[in-house]
């Protein structure tokens, strides 16, 4: 599997990931959409699935344009995040005077293992940054997408709508107890990727 990262240079430096391989192609956290992303998707033969780690505007504001160009895409999000996803006052888009409502239907997820585009994807529920934050673990490919639960040497904030400091603390305990391989490649909503070994060494919240 190839992981291609795009970074929104105009706002908040959010990461968008496109995963491509023989089994299929998946996009994670479309916080924006532009010609370079469109051209790359066309080059790899399209996408059929979008995974959302959480519903803050800086991770979803490319969805409507993406769906226009690739209308067969399914959008997956943790079930408890649905309310935030569709409400500007909760997804924080109203904070920047640009209320954003995704014009798509969603495929609600629960914690557990799913087959998506031929890949086995484990959904790990990690509330705290938002009520429905989750991580996506591709065990066979040794890849972990954390959204804003973990961000390199730090963690996501818990003072935005539906965030909860205690829930985030419990999610960190859960992550520390999870048997990730040290070589697992960790991709964050912001910042550069690290191996899980590097993450444990650098992130004080995982000590």
N, C-alpha and C positions, 0 to 999 in steps of 0.2 A: 504494500500500500504506500502511496505517495501522499504526504501531507504538505499542502501548499498554503502558506499564510499570507493574508492580506491585512494591512494595517490602515485604519481610518486616520489619515493625516490631518483631516479637517476638524475632528472633534474627539477628544478623550482618548486617542491612540488605542482604540479597541481592536482586538484581533478577530479576524474572520478566517475560518479554516475550511479548506476544501480537500476532502479525502477521496482519492481515486485509486481504483484497482480493477482487477479482472471481475470481481464479484459485483461491483457497482460503485457509484459515486455519491457522496454525502457532503452536505454543507453544514457547518456548525456556526451558529450565532451570527446571522447576517445583519450586523449593525449598520451597514451601508451597502450600496450597490452602485457600481460604475462600469464604464466601458471595459476596463481591464479585467474585472471580475467576469463580466458577460463573455468576453472573448475567450477567457480561460475555460469557462464552463463549456462553451461551444467546442473548443479544441479537444476536450476530454470526452465529448459525446453526450453532454447534458448531465443533469442531476435529477433525482427522483425523490430525495428525502432531505429534509432540513431538520436538524436537531437544535433545540433551544435549551441552554443551560439555565437561564432565568430570563424574566421578562422585562428587564430595564430597557429603556428606549435605545441606549447605546449598543444594545445587542440585537435589536429587532427592526430597526428603522429601514432596512433594505428589503423587508419581506414583500411589501406590496408590489414593488417594481419587479422583484424576482418572480413572483407568482404570475405577473403579466407575461413575462417572457417564457416561463416554464410552468404552465398551468397544471401540469399533472403532478407537481411536487406535493408530497405529504409533509405536513408540519407537525413535529412531535414536541411535546412539552409536558413536564410533570403536571399531573391533574390539579394539584393544589395551587399551581401558578396561573391557572386560566383567568381568574378574576383580575389579577394584576396585569396580565398580558393585554387585556382588552380595555383597561381603564386608564386614561392619561394621567389622572391624579395619583395613581399607584405606580404606573410604569415610569413616572417622573418626567415624561415628555412635556407635561404642562409646566414644569419648572423652568423650561427653556423657551416658554411661549410658543411652543410648536406642538400642540396636542396631536398625538399619533395613535391611531386605532388600526391594528392589523386587519386587513380585509380578507381573511382566510379562515377556513375551518381548521380545527386542530385534532390531532390524534393524541388523546390523553394517556400518559404513562404512569405506572406505579413502579415502586422499587422492584427490581428483578431483572431477569435476562430476556432479551428479545432478539429475534432475527430481523435485521433491517438491512435491506440491499444485500442479502446473503451473508452479512457479517453477524457474529454473535456480539451483541452490545449489552453490557450490564449497566443498568441504571442504578446509581447509588444516591439515595436521598440525603441531601446535606443542607437542611434549612438553617437559617440564621442571617445570611445576607438578604434573602427574601424567604417568604414562607415556603415557596415551592422550588427553591434552588436544588439542582441535582448535578451530578458528574456523570460522564459517560466513559465507561472502561471497555476498551477493546483488548481483551486479554490475549487472544491469539496473535494480535499485531503488536502487543506491548505498548499500547497508547492509552493515555488518560487525559480527558478534557475536563478541567475543573471549573470553568466559568469564572466567577468572582469569589468563590468560596476560598480558594487559595490563589494568591497572586505573587509568585516568585518568593521573595523573602518576607512577604506579609500575607494578610488576609483581607477579605472584603469588609467594608463597613457594615454595621448592623443598625444604624440609626435612620435608615430610609423606610418608607412604607412597607409594612409586613416584616421588616427585619427584627431580629431578636438576639440580643447578646448571649443569653443563656443557651438558646438553641444552637447558635454558632459554636459556642464552647463545646457542647455535646457532639456536634458534627466533627469537630477537630479530634475529639477522643475516638470517635468512630473511625475516622481516617487513619489515625495512628495505629489502631488495632487491625487494620485491613492488611491482608498478606500481599501487598504489591511487591513485584520483583524490583530489585534495586535498579535494574536497567530500564524499567518502564519509563517511557518518554512522557513528560508532563507538559501539557499545553494549557496556558492560562488565558483568561479574558483580556489581560493586559500583560505586558512584559514578555521576555524571551523564554523559550522552552528550557527545561532542565530535566535531567534524569531524576528518578525518585530518590536515588542516593544523594545527589546534589541538593535536592529540595530538603531532605531531612537535615542535612548539614547546615544549610543556609537559613532555613525558616525557623525562628525561635518558637513558633507556635506548635511545631511538631517535635520539640525536644521531649 
